[in-house]
Amino acid sequence: MTLDALSEDVTQADEELGGEIAVDLDRETRNELAMLVTALGPESTDELLRRAVHMLFQSTVETGTLDFHLRSGYDVTYDEYLSGMTFDEMTGTNQFPQQGDPDDRRYQF
């Protein structure tokens, strides 16, 4: 897969999510959410869920977990996704590919 495939998949997932998501909560999650609502007193439960997604996202970025999964599935990193170009494109590696043995040129006159 490629950077373009990742961008298309992210756009498609964003469209599929829409504005609202209905989530079934198990008992443990519901109890934990109730504790957070009680302790933190947000304006709405939605605010806590938004914060939870932000924290999970930040954690996966900081630990390298996101890059691991992106590299495994799309052969790109999150930084490459943000910049819109792969590392090879940034450094120009793809611009001048070496054909065959790079040492053959020294024997040409």
C-alpha positions in Angstrom: 0.0 0.0 0.0 1.0 3.6 -0.4 0.7 7.1 1.0 -2.2 7.7 -1.5 -4.0 4.6 -0.4 -3.7 5.7 3.3 -5.0 9.2 2.5 -8.0 7.6 0.6 -8.7 5.2 3.5 -8.6 8.0 6.1 -10.9 10.1 4.0 -13.3 7.2 3.5 -13.3 6.4 7.3 -13.9 10.0 8.1 -16.9 10.1 5.8 -18.3 6.8 7.2 -18.0 8.1 10.8 -20.1 11.1 10.1 -21.0 13.5 13.0 -22.3 11.1 15.6 -21.4 7.5 16.6 -23.6 5.3 18.7 -21.5 3.1 21.0 -22.7 0.2 23.1 -20.9 0.2 26.4 -20.2 -2.8 28.6 -20.7 -2.6 32.3 -17.0 -1.9 33.1 -16.8 0.9 30.6 -20.1 2.4 31.7 -18.9 2.4 35.4 -15.6 4.0 34.4 -17.3 6.6 32.3 -19.7 7.4 35.2 -16.8 7.8 37.6 -15.1 10.2 35.1 -18.3 12.2 34.6 -18.7 12.5 38.4 -15.1 13.4 39.1 -14.4 15.7 36.2 -17.9 17.3 35.7 -17.7 17.9 32.0 -20.5 19.7 30.2 -21.5 16.5 28.5 -20.4 12.8 28.3 -19.5 13.5 24.7 -16.7 15.8 25.8 -15.2 13.0 27.8 -15.4 10.6 24.9 -13.7 13.2 22.6 -10.9 13.6 25.2 -10.5 9.8 25.4 -10.0 9.6 21.6 -7.5 12.4 21.7 -5.6 10.7 24.5 -5.5 7.3 22.8 -4.4 9.0 19.6 -1.6 10.9 21.3 -0.5 7.8 23.2 -0.2 5.7 20.0 1.7 8.5 18.3 4.2 9.0 21.2 4.8 5.3 21.7 5.4 4.6 18.0 2.4 2.2 17.8 0.7 4.3 15.1 3.9 4.3 13.0 4.3 0.6 13.4 0.8 -0.1 12.2 1.0 2.4 9.4 4.4 1.0 8.2 3.0 -2.5 8.4 -0.2 -1.7 6.4 0.8 1.2 4.2 4.6 1.3 4.2 4.5 5.0 5.5 4.8 6.8 8.8 2.5 9.3 10.4 5.0 12.1 9.6 5.0 11.0 6.0 1.2 11.2 6.0 1.3 14.7 7.5 3.8 16.0 5.0 2.1 14.3 2.0 5.3 12.7 0.8 7.4 9.6 1.7 10.9 9.9 3.1 12.3 8.8 -0.2 10.4 11.6 -2.0 11.6 14.1 0.6 15.3 13.1 0.2 15.2 12.6 -3.6 16.2 8.9 -3.4 13.5 8.0 -5.9 14.7 10.8 -8.3 18.0 9.1 -9.2 17.7 5.4 -9.0 20.9 3.4 -9.3 20.9 0.7 -11.9 22.9 -2.4 -11.3 26.2 -2.3 -9.4 27.1 1.3 -8.4 30.8 0.5 -8.8 30.5 -0.3 -12.6 31.0 3.4 -13.4 34.5 3.6 -12.2 35.6 1.2 -15.0 34.0 3.3 -17.8 36.2 5.8 -19.7 
